[in-house]
């Protein structure tokens, strides 16, 4: 557990930001390394030297109130709102300056908070749009996606605009999966879902981690996020204020103070 303006993570990344690929102090490989990014919307400075790390096969949550900077962090990583300074490395390769489609081709998936499914396409057609053939054993086929989301198989011919909110969320995640990502960015997947559907979503997210996919989960639903995460970060007013294990975040009152709405 670390509480500081410049975390040990940031110091570590500062010392090796010119290396290709890296491992943490326990020898675990980093899938994603974000180092001191500053992101703006026009003249508004939104993210201030944000640093975080996701190890291979790890599920990390990014927690914060509404407007704290969670979505902007994910958009910065995927290239939709590029940072003006700092570094973002995915499997040792620099992402800053690359377009979103290039980043996706490198093996990253992104599920936006508004889902962005195609309302006039069927479930199957929405999935076909996201297909990316890699020719590897890790490739996600339509059959494999339907195995994870059996309810979508039953809705195969349904149009996107005929799905419930929970079904649309599952379809958005499934469409990203069929691109066979190594790292998945999930932006507030539980928003607007009934508690029972949130639990179903948690189970599916855990299955993805078991499949070896690294996940960065931005959430305002603290309890849900901590039930599935290995580690987490708390962001407030565009700055990372705390990082630690899920247990640390549950028990540290000073950290939780930044999560009170």
Secondary structure as GFF3:
##gff-version 3
##sequence-region A 1 261
A	DSSP	alpha_helix	8	16	.	.	.	ID=ss1
A	DSSP	beta_strand	30	41	.	.	.	ID=ss2
A	DSSP	beta_strand	44	55	.	.	.	ID=ss3
A	DSSP	beta_strand	59	63	.	.	.	ID=ss4
A	DSSP	alpha_helix	70	78	.	.	.	ID=ss5
A	DSSP	beta_strand	85	90	.	.	.	ID=ss6
A	DSSP	beta_strand	93	94	.	.	.	ID=ss7
A	DSSP	alpha_helix	100	105	.	.	.	ID=ss8
A	DSSP	beta_strand	108	111	.	.	.	ID=ss9
A	DSSP	alpha_helix	123	129	.	.	.	ID=ss10
A	DSSP	alpha_helix	142	148	.	.	.	ID=ss11
A	DSSP	alpha_helix	150	154	.	.	.	ID=ss12
A	DSSP	three_ten_helix	160	162	.	.	.	ID=ss13
A	DSSP	alpha_helix	165	177	.	.	.	ID=ss14
A	DSSP	beta_strand	183	187	.	.	.	ID=ss15
A	DSSP	alpha_helix	195	210	.	.	.	ID=ss16
A	DSSP	beta_strand	214	219	.	.	.	ID=ss17
A	DSSP	alpha_helix	222	228	.	.	.	ID=ss18
A	DSSP	beta_strand	231	236	.	.	.	ID=ss19
A	DSSP	beta_strand	239	245	.	.	.	ID=ss20
A	DSSP	alpha_helix	246	251	.	.	.	ID=ss21
A	DSSP	alpha_helix	253	256	.	.	.	ID=ss22
A	DSSP	three_ten_helix	257	259	.	.	.	ID=ss23
###
